[in-house]
Each structure stands twice: as C-alpha cells, then as structure tokens.
Amino acid sequence: MMRYLLLFGLLLFRYITFGQSNLVNDHQTIDTLVDVGNYKLHFCIVKGHGTPILFEAGGGDDASVWTGLLKPVSELTDATLITYDRPGFGKSTIDTNQHGLLNGILGLETALHWLGYDKDIILVAHSQGAFSATIYAYRHPDKVKAAVLIDGSTSCWFDSRLSALQRQNDIDKITLKTTRPGLYYQYGDLSANVKLVRESPFPANIPVIDFVSGRPPFDNSQDIEDWKRCHEEFVRAANNRTGITAYDCGHYIFIDNPALVVNSIAKAYAATLDAKSKTMLMTKALDYNIKVSNETKKAEALSRHSEDYLNSWGYSLLNEGKNTEALAVFKLNTLLYPDSWNVFDSYGEALLKSGEKQEAIKMYQKSVKLNPKSENGKKILQQLKQ
C-alpha cells in the first residue's frame, strides 16, 4: 500500500503516473489507463498484500460488475484486488486490426508487467471471462496459484452449437460496431476464441473452485443439461478441482449469493498464506459469516413484511378460503403502507369476497383517492353503489 512507500519522490511519481487516488476501507485504490501498444486498458486496483487477485468479467460486462464484491473480499483477505475492462469495454480502447482472445491476453500481460503484477496471481472469472482465465493460466501455469470460476463458459458447451451461434452473432453484431465495439469484436471472434480455448486446456496443476448456477442462463432444457454436464466433466478432469452448484442462483452467482463466492475466494487465497496469516484469515472469515448470516435473516424479515410480500400472502390465504386470516393480513398492509393505493384496493377486494360490502366500499374509495387513475377501482365502486 502507498502508506508504506517512504520516499516522497516515489510517492509523487506514483501519484502523477496513476492519477488521483483515494482511500476506501483503508485500502488505496488506483484508477489508471495502461498503454499496451495500439490500445489502452483501464484498471482499477485496490492495493493490499500477498498474492494479488485478478478479476475477469463476463462477456458484455466491464470491471464495474465486480463493485459489490470487492469490499468484502478486500476486508476479508487484505489482498491486492485487480479489475480491468477488456479491450473495447468500459474505459478501455481496442485495436480494431488485432483483436480476439489471444491479443487481449497479450495486452493484459503487458499491462500487468508494467503495473508490477506479473508474478504469482489468483484468478476469479465469470462467464466468458473464464475463457480469458483459461488462456492466461495456460500461458502461466506456474504463476497462477488458484482460480475461482463463476458459472464460466466452457468450450465443451459450444461443441454442437458453435456454427449456429456464430451465424447469429454475425447478425447481432451489425448494430454494435460504433456503440459497443468490445461486444462487436467479441461476437465476431467467437469461433476463433472457442478454438483457442479447446487447444489450450486449463492446467491440471492449478487448484480450481468451479461454480455452476442452479439456474443456468438458458430456456432450452438441453442447453441447461449440457452446461451442467460440461462443468462436471471439467471438475472430474483433475483431483484438485472442486465443483459447487450454487442453488437458487442465476448466472450472476456473485450477486445472488455473494457470501458463497467471497468465502470461496478467501479459501483460495488462504492456500497461499503461512500458518499464522491463515489462522487470522479464518478468524475474520468466521466474523464475516456471522455478520452475513445475521444480515441475511434481517433481509428475510424485511421481505416478509414488505408490501408485495404481505399482499401475496393475503391472496394466498384468500385462495385457500381462509378469509379471516386474509383480512388480517390485508388490514396490516394498509396500516404499514397507508400511502399505497394498491393495498387498499386489495383489502377492498378481500372484504368484498368476505361479504363485507360497506367496508369494501370504504377501502375502494381510499384507493381511488390515492390513485385517481385507477379505472378498476372506479368501476367496482360504481357497481357497488348501484
């Protein structure tokens, strides 16, 4: 971290070179563009200690997708966290003459060397970011100490789909060239990128925690089945790979269940530490999980008392014929959310179904007063008054 740089001249040089920095959670953050030849890569780095952790965003995403994950990972591991925008995404520019997966990795290697992070490293990758992680690991099997792959793309899944997907990509990319150049070239390079990953298997010596979502991002059952099967085959290929199904999570597992991913990154990082540091990390991990568990319960409690939750619960009771219980829930909703026209509308409906016409009229009148545009409420009031 910068506070350990004692020479003022070196501090000033770093400040000028990297641009204005700021402190977040006592960790200095650096935001910089690195010239890697014919284009520039944008990096955001949270300075820390030990083996740095490099985050690879999924296809179509830039480094900002990791924002919510960086704080807990930083607080737990105290590691240096490196995020960056791949060529053409976010604030990074792109070389329109030389692009594709390999060229992107060559640019990344150049930037990491310039930044001083071209030695040992841990990789965290999401979706198509797993392709980049695979190529980097293939080229640096001794430097990559561990990897956490989050619902990562596999070349296996593309086996029977690549031709059709490439044809569709060529159609979809037409409107993207000027608005989203990174995605434009990513779409066009899909076949070449998949071929490169097939020819560059993930090194068997690198420990991997491989997540697969419980709800993969597809509508077709065969696509879902093959996605899960390919992850299972990847895990079985080496005995130092751990497969984890993130139940009730979509493709963005680190958003649906951040604690699951944070703990896995901490576990991967712990393997690089000495015994004393590992014990300290385990203690912090316990504290983190206690806090997260409590916050999760709090969020669940708030959800149980939200307007939508109570409304849904009321209708569920009403459909089961439990009118008395339903009325109590709907009434509670009007007390908790007195400015919501919808809760009075629902309470009126429940009262009407329970034969309490006069009380129902009062609720519909309150609902229409709060929302004069409620045609349904006006219609029912007119019917009730006839």
Beta strands, then each sheet from edge to edge (+ up, - down):
strand 1: 22-24
strand 2: 27-35
strand 3: 40-46
strand 4: 49-56
strand 5: 79-85
strand 6: 121-126
strand 7: 144-150
strand 8: 208-213
strand 9: 241-246
sheet 1: 1+ 2- 3+ 5- 4- 6- 7- 8- 9-
end
